[in-house]
Amino acid sequence: MRYFGRLFALVAIALAGCNEFGNLPWAPTIATARPGNASAIIAFLAPLYAGQSAISTYVVSCTAAGETLSARGETSPVTVLGLGNGVEYACVVSASNAAGTGANSSTIAVTPQPDAANSLASGYRQVAWAPGMSITFPNACTMTVWPSARPAHAVDEYYLTPVQTGKKPGAVRGTSFTKVSAMSLEVAALRGLGAQAPMQFNICPTKAPVPTAVNAGAIGVLISGSVLFGAAEIVGHRATALKDNASYSFKSRDGATVTARFIDQCNGHPTPVTAGNSYHYHGLSECVTSMVDHENGPSHLIGVALDGFPIYGDKDMNGQTIAPQRLDACNGIASPTPEFPQGVYHYVLPSGVKEHNASMRCYSGDISRKELAIADSNGFCYAPQAPGPTHSIGNMEMGANRTLAQPVF
């Protein structure tokens, strides 16, 4: 029937003459929609009429729950990446020439699904998750992790945290400033750490053609129960948290000297109270690796990234240090590990590094915009600004009226 429909349309064009059909191409015809892992592969037939010039590109757009993701290609098929697994999308395709973009095709439904053959569940089941954490596997490609607001290892009693909105620097006890960004800090006791909601991971991950920059909030969860952030203290800023450290010493009521730090000896700290007050890391933590690694031995799995790939320390299977130069732009490498002796792509947190590669800089795996938006709201390292003119934090301008979301995880 499709063949005869196209034949009749061609006859109609021949009888009517081309001048009546305009400059834009007609709509393509979708042939098939094949689900992939966080993706959809859309195959289509070229329009019966290309317009007054040759078709230069096709655009496939898939929509679900108000979110639309698109991909371009010169020929069929076109793959749309970054979709949510288990979510039904309505996809259309359109053609463009020198005059512009023509009409959309009819819609076709497709529901992306992970490939269970690529499941990393066997490795994640071996992990020595901290006591009190709950780890479940609803299916071969899904792992649910309940993080903790406080990690399993010891943490400091006092920290330097960003001065809360409405307070003036110098008007609170223990005012200090970070070394690079000059952020105003104050001494605060570690009290009332916020509760964490479960995080769900696709553990049948696939690498994307193009990496995705990490978000501002949690980019993964470690075996200690706490989450991992990127290296930067402020998104887009030249300062990394580990390089931006500061400390302040004071006398306790019993006369003992107490030192409050911005970043503690475990390379972590809590977000401000206004952003959830939950502990997180900005790079490799010996407090975490010591839970599973042994001297001169290989690094064991210490966490899972938001895109589902594993996170490790900086030792290879022979116990030798993995130089940062061997890693890709996202701190990733494919090699054997204790949990995956056949080899697996994984992220490495290098030791002794304080630059932006101290933590993951991007995701190598497919990840949806929805997942990024949720993670982006999972706590911030800096305090929100009071309403008013734009303020400058270090060398980065921030809109003062930006509202920081409360953590979701």
For each residue, the residues with C-beta under 8 A, 3 or more apart:
1: 4 5
2: 5 6 29
3: 6 7
4: 1 7 8
5: 1 2 8 9
6: 2 3 9 10 29 45 48
7: 3 4 10 11
8: 4 5 11 12
9: 5 6 12 13 48
10: 6 7 13 14 48
11: 7 8 14 15
12: 8 9 15 16
13: 9 10 16 18 21 48 49
14: 10 11
15: 11 12
16: 12 13 20 21
17: 20
18: 13 21 49
19:
20: 16 17
21: 13 16 18 26 49 51
22: 51 52
23: 51 52 53 97 99 100
24: 51 97 99 100 101 102 103
25: 47 49 50 51 55 95 96 97 102
26: 21 47 48 49 50 51 95 102 103
27: 47 93 94 95 102 103 104 105 106
28: 44 45 46 47 58 93 94 95 105
29: 2 6 44 45 47 105 106
30: 33 42 43 44 45 91 92 93 105 106 108
31: 43 44 45 76
32: 42 43 77
33: 30 40 41 42 43 91 108 109 110
34: 40 41 42 43 77 110
35: 39 40 41 110 111 112 113
36: 39 40 41 79 112 113 115 206
37: 85 112 113 114 115 118 202 204 205 206 366
38: 81 82 83 84 85 112 114 202 206 366 367 368
39: 35 36 79 80 81 82 83 112 366
40: 33 34 35 36 60 62 79 80 83 89 91 110 112
41: 33 34 35 36 77 78 79
42: 30 32 33 34 60 62 76 77 78 79 80 91 93 108 110
43: 30 31 32 33 34 76 77
44: 28 29 30 31 58 60 76 77 78 93 105
45: 6 28 29 30 31 76
46: 28 50 55 76 95
47: 25 26 27 28 29 50 55 95 102
48: 6 9 10 13 26
49: 13 18 21 25 26
50: 25 26 46 47 53 54 55 95 97
51: 21 22 23 24 25 26 55 97 99 102
52: 22 23 97 98 99
53: 23 50 97 98 99
54: 50 97 98
55: 25 46 47 50 51 58 95 96 97
56: 74 96 97 98
57: 72 73 74 95 96
58: 28 44 55 72 73 74 75 76 78 93 94 95 96
59: 70 71 72 78 93 94 95 96 101
60: 40 42 44 70 71 72 73 78 80 91 92 93
61: 68 69 70 80 91 92 93 94 104
62: 40 42 68 69 70 80 83 89 90 91 110
63: 66 67 68 89 90 91
64: 67 83 84 87 88 89 90
65: 87 370
66: 63
67: 63 64 369 370
68: 61 62 63
69: 61 62 80 81 82 83 368 369
70: 59 60 61 62 80
71: 59 60 78 79 80 81
72: 57 58 59 60 78
73: 57 58 60 76 77 78 79
74: 56 57 58
75: 58
76: 31 42 43 44 45 46 58 73
77: 32 34 41 42 43 44 73
78: 41 42 44 58 59 60 71 72 73 93
79: 36 39 40 41 42 71 73
80: 39 40 42 60 61 62 69 70 71 83 91
81: 38 39 69 71 208 209 366
82: 38 39 69 208 212 366 367 368 369
83: 38 39 40 62 64 69 80 87 89 112 368
84: 38 64 87 112 368 370 371
85: 37 38 112 113 114 141 202
86: 111 112 113
87: 64 65 83 84 111 112
88: 64 109 110 111
89: 40 62 63 64 83 109 110 111 112
90: 62 63 64 107 108 109
91: 30 33 40 42 60 61 62 63 80 107 108 109 110
92: 30 60 61 104 105 106 107 108
93: 27 28 30 42 44 58 59 60 61 78 104 105
94: 27 28 58 59 61 101 102 103 104 105
95: 25 26 27 28 46 47 50 55 57 58 59 101 102
96: 25 55 56 57 58 59 100 101 102
97: 23 24 25 50 51 52 53 54 55 56 100 102
98: 52 53 54 56
99: 23 24 51 52 53
100: 23 24 96 97
101: 24 59 94 95 96
102: 24 25 26 27 47 51 94 95 96 97
103: 24 26 27 94
104: 27 61 92 93 94 107
105: 27 28 29 30 44 92 93 94
106: 27 29 30 92
107: 90 91 92 104
108: 30 33 42 90 91 92
109: 33 88 89 90 91
110: 33 34 35 40 42 62 88 89 91
111: 35 86 87 88 89
112: 35 36 37 38 39 40 83 84 85 86 87 89
113: 35 36 37 85 86
114: 37 38 85 118 119 141 142 202 204
115: 36 37 118 141 204 206
116: 119 139 140 141 204
117: 204
118: 37 114 115 204 205 206
119: 114 116 122 140 141 203 204
120: 123 124 203 204 205 308 309 310 340 344
121: 124 125 137 140 141 143 203
122: 119 125 126 339
123: 120 126 127 301 310 337 339 340 344
124: 120 121 127 135 137 143 203 301 304 310 339
125: 121 122 137
126: 122 123 301 339
127: 123 124 135 223 292 300 301 339
128: 223 291 292 300
129: 133 135 145 223 225
130: 133 148 151 152 223 224 225 291
131: 152
132: 148 152 225
133: 129 130 145 146 147 148 223 225
134: 144 145 146 198
135: 124 127 129 143 144 145 146
136: 143 144
137: 121 124 125 140 142 143 144 203
138: 142 144
139: 116 142
140: 116 119 121 137 204
141: 85 114 115 116 119 121 202 203 204
142: 114 137 138 139 200 201 202 203
143: 121 124 135 136 137 200 201 203 304
144: 134 135 136 137 138 198 199 200 201
145: 129 133 134 135 198 199 200 201 221 304
146: 133 134 135 196 197 198 199
147: 133 196 199 218 221 225 226 227 409
148: 130 132 133 151 152 196 224 225 226
149: 193 194 195 196 226 277 278 279
150: 155 193 225 226 279
151: 130 148 155 222 224 225 226 266 268 279 287 288
152: 130 131 132 148 224 225 291
153: 224 266 287 288 290 291
154: 287
155: 150 151 190 264 266 268 279
156: 159 190 260 261 264
157: 189 190 258
158: 187 188 189 190 258 260
159: 156 187 188 190 260 261 262 264 269 270
160: 174 176 185 186 187 188 246 247 248 260 261 262
161: 185 186 188 262 269 270 272 273 383
162: 183 184 185 186 272 381 382 383
163: 167 168 169 172 175 184 185 186 383
164: 167 186 272 273 274 383
165: 274 383 384 385 386
166: 386
167: 163 164 171 172 186
168: 163 171
169: 163 172 175 177 184
170: 175
171: 167 168 175
172: 163 167 169 175 186 187
173: 186 187 250
174: 160 185 186 187 248 250 260
175: 163 169 170 171 172 184 185 186
176: 160 185 186 246 247 248 262
177: 169 182 183 184 185 246
178: 181 182 183 185 233 239 244 245 246 262
179: 243 244 245 246
180: 238 239 243 244 394
181: 178 233 234 237 239 244 393 394 395 396
182: 177 178 393 394
183: 162 177 178 233 234 244 382 393 394
184: 162 163 169 175 177
185: 160 161 162 163 174 175 176 177 178 246 248 262
186: 160 161 162 163 164 167 172 173 174 175 176
187: 158 159 160 172 173 174 248 250 260
188: 158 159 160 161 191 260 273
189: 157 158
190: 155 156 157 158 159 193 270
191: 188 277
192: 273 277
193: 149 150 190 270 277 278 279
194: 149 276 277 278 407
195: 149
196: 146 147 148 149 227 278 407 409
197: 146 408 409
198: 134 144 145 146 409
199: 144 145 146 147 218 221 409
200: 142 143 144 145
201: 142 143 144 145 304 306 308
202: 37 38 85 114 141 142 205 307 308
203: 119 120 121 124 137 141 142 143 304 308
204: 37 114 115 116 117 118 119 120 140 141 308
205: 37 118 120 202 307 308 309 365 366
206: 36 37 38 115 118 365 366
207: 345 364 365 366
208: 81 82 211 212 363 364 365 366 367
209: 81
210:
211: 208 329 330 362 363 364
212: 82 208 307 362 363 367 372
213: 361 362 363
214: 219 230 359 360 361 362 363
215: 219 230 306 372 375 376
216: 229 230 235 376 380
217: 227 229 375 376 377 378 379 380 407 409
218: 147 199 221 227 228 229 280 306 375 378 379 409
219: 214 215 227 228 229 230 305 306 359 360 363 375
220: 227 228 303 304 305 306 311 347 360
221: 145 147 199 218 225 226 227 228 303 304
222: 151 225 226 227 228 281 285 288 302 303 311
223: 127 128 129 130 133 288 291 292 301 302 303
224: 130 148 151 152 153 285 287 288 291
225: 129 130 132 133 147 148 150 151 152 221 222
226: 147 148 149 150 151 221 222 268 278 279 280 281
227: 147 196 217 218 219 220 221 222 278 280 281 378 379 409
228: 218 219 220 221 222 280 281 282 303 305 311 359 360
229: 216 217 218 219 241 280 281 282 359 379 381
230: 214 215 216 219 235 282 356 359 360 361
231: 240 241 242 282 283 355 356 357 358 359 361
232: 235 236 237 239 240 241 356
233: 178 181 183 237 239 240 241 244 282 381 382
234: 181 183 237 239 381 382 393 394 396 398
235: 216 230 232
236: 232 396
237: 181 232 233 234 393 394 395 396
238: 180 394 395
239: 178 180 181 232 233 234 243 244 394
240: 231 232 233 243 244 282 354 355 356 358
241: 229 231 232 233 244 245 262 263 269 282 283 381
242: 231 245 263 267 282 283 353 354 358
243: 179 180 239 240 354 355
244: 178 179 180 181 183 233 239 240 241 262 263
245: 178 179 241 242 261 262 263
246: 160 176 177 178 179 185 261 262
247: 160 176 259 260 261 262
248: 160 174 176 185 187 259 260
249: 257 258 259 260
250: 173 174 187 257 258 260
251: 255 256 257 258
252: 255 256 257 258
253:
254:
255: 251 252
256: 251 252
257: 249 250 251 252
258: 157 158 249 250 251 252
259: 247 248 249
260: 156 158 159 160 174 187 188 247 248 249 250
261: 156 159 160 245 246 247 264 265 269
262: 159 160 161 176 178 185 241 244 245 246 247 269
263: 241 242 244 245 267 268 269 282
264: 155 156 159 261 267 268 269
265: 261 287
266: 151 153 155 281 285 286 287 288
267: 242 263 264 281 282 283 284 285 287
268: 151 155 226 263 264 279 280 281 282 285 287
269: 159 161 241 261 262 263 264 279 280 381
270: 159 161 190 193 277 278 279 280
271: 275 276 277 278 280 379 380 381 407
272: 161 162 164 275 277 380 381 382 383
273: 161 164 188 192 276 277
274: 164 165 383 384 404
275: 271 272 379 380 381 382 383 384 404 406 407
276: 194 271 273 378 379 406 407
277: 149 191 192 193 194 270 271 272 273
278: 149 193 194 196 226 227 270 271 379 407
279: 149 150 151 155 193 226 268 269 270
280: 218 226 227 228 229 268 269 270 271 379
281: 222 226 227 228 229 266 267 268 285 288 359
282: 228 229 230 231 233 240 241 242 263 267 268 358 359
283: 231 241 242 267 349 350 353 354 358 359
284: 267 288 289 313 314 349 350 351 353 358
285: 222 224 266 267 268 281 288 289
286: 266 289 290 351
287: 151 153 154 224 265 266 267 268 290 291
288: 151 153 222 223 224 266 281 284 285 291 302 303
289: 284 285 286 292 293 299 300 302 313
290: 153 286 287 293
291: 128 130 152 153 223 224 287 288 302
292: 127 128 223 289 300 301 302
293: 289 290 297 298 299 300 313 315
294: 297
295:
296: 319
297: 293 294 315 319
298: 293 315 316 317 318 319 337 338
299: 289 293 302 312 313 314 315 316 337 348
300: 127 128 289 292 293 312 313 337 338 339
301: 123 124 126 127 223 292 310 311 312 337 338 339 346
302: 222 223 288 289 291 292 299 311 312 313 349
303: 220 221 222 223 228 288 310 311
304: 124 143 145 201 203 220 221 308 309 310 311
305: 219 220 228 308 309 310 311 347 360 363 365
306: 201 215 218 219 220 363 367 371 372 375
307: 202 205 212 363 364 365 366 367
308: 120 201 202 203 204 205 304 305 365
309: 120 205 304 305 332 344 345 346 347 364 365
310: 120 123 124 301 303 304 305 337 339 340 344 346 347
311: 220 222 228 301 302 303 304 305 346 347 348 349 360
312: 299 300 301 302 337 346 347 348 349
313: 284 289 293 299 300 302 348 349 351
314: 284 299 321 322 348 349 350 351
315: 293 297 298 299 319 320 321 322
316: 298 299 319 320 321 322 335
317: 298 335 336 337 338 341
318: 298
319: 296 297 298 315 316
320: 315 316
321: 314 315 316 351
322: 314 315 316 326 327 333 348 350
323: 326
324: 327 331 350 353 357
325:
326: 322 323 333
327: 322 324 330 331 332 333 348 350 357
328: 331 332 333 364
329: 211 361 362
330: 211 327 347 360 361 362 363 364
331: 324 327 328 347 348 349 350 357 359 360 361
332: 309 327 328 345 346 347 348 364
333: 322 326 327 328 345 346 348
334: 343 344 345 346
335: 316 317 343 344 346
336: 317 340 341 342 343 344
337: 123 298 299 300 301 310 312 317 340 341 343 344 346
338: 298 300 301 317 341
339: 122 123 124 126 127 300 301 310 344
340: 120 123 310 336 337 343 344 346
341: 317 336 337 338
342: 336
343: 334 335 336 337 340
344: 120 123 309 310 334 335 336 337 339 340
345: 207 309 332 333 334 364
346: 301 309 310 311 312 332 333 334 335 337 340
347: 220 305 309 310 311 312 330 331 332 360
348: 299 311 312 313 314 322 327 331 332 333
349: 283 284 302 311 312 313 314 331 358 359 360
350: 283 284 314 322 324 327 331 353 357 358
351: 284 286 313 314 321
352:
353: 242 283 284 324 350 357 358
354: 240 242 243 283 358
355: 231 240 243 358
356: 230 231 232 240 359 361
357: 231 324 327 331 350 353 361
358: 231 240 242 282 283 284 349 350 353 354 355
359: 214 219 228 229 230 231 281 282 283 331 349 356
360: 214 219 220 228 230 305 311 330 331 347 349 363
361: 213 214 230 231 329 330 331 356 357
362: 211 212 213 214 329 330
363: 208 211 212 213 214 219 305 306 307 330 360 367
364: 207 208 211 307 309 328 330 332 345
365: 205 206 207 208 305 307 308 309
366: 37 38 39 81 82 205 206 207 208 307
367: 38 82 208 212 306 307 363 371 372
368: 38 69 82 83 84 371 372
369: 67 69 82 372 373
370: 65 67 84 373 374
371: 84 306 367 368 374 375
372: 212 215 306 367 368 369 375 376
373: 369 370 376 377
374: 370 371 377 378 408 409
375: 215 217 218 219 306 371 372 378 409
376: 215 216 217 372 373 405
377: 217 373 374 405 406 407 408
378: 217 218 227 276 374 375 407 408 409
379: 217 218 227 229 271 275 276 278 280 407
380: 216 217 271 272 275 384 404
381: 162 229 233 234 241 269 271 272 275
382: 162 183 233 234 272 275 393
383: 161 162 163 164 165 272 274 275
384: 165 274 275 380 402 403 404
385: 165 388 391 398 399 400 401 402
386: 165 166 400
387: 400 401
388: 385 391 400 401
389: 400
390: 397 398 399 400
391: 385 388 397 398 400
392: 395 396 397 398
393: 181 182 183 234 237 382 396 398
394: 180 181 182 183 234 237 238 239
395: 181 237 238 392
396: 181 234 236 237 392 393
397: 390 391 392
398: 234 385 390 391 392 393 402
399: 385 390 402
400: 385 386 387 388 389 390 391
401: 385 387 388
402: 384 385 398 399
403: 384
404: 274 275 380 384
405: 376 377 408
406: 275 276 377
407: 194 196 217 271 275 276 278 377 378 379
408: 197 374 377 378 405
409: 147 196 197 198 199 217 218 227 374 375 378
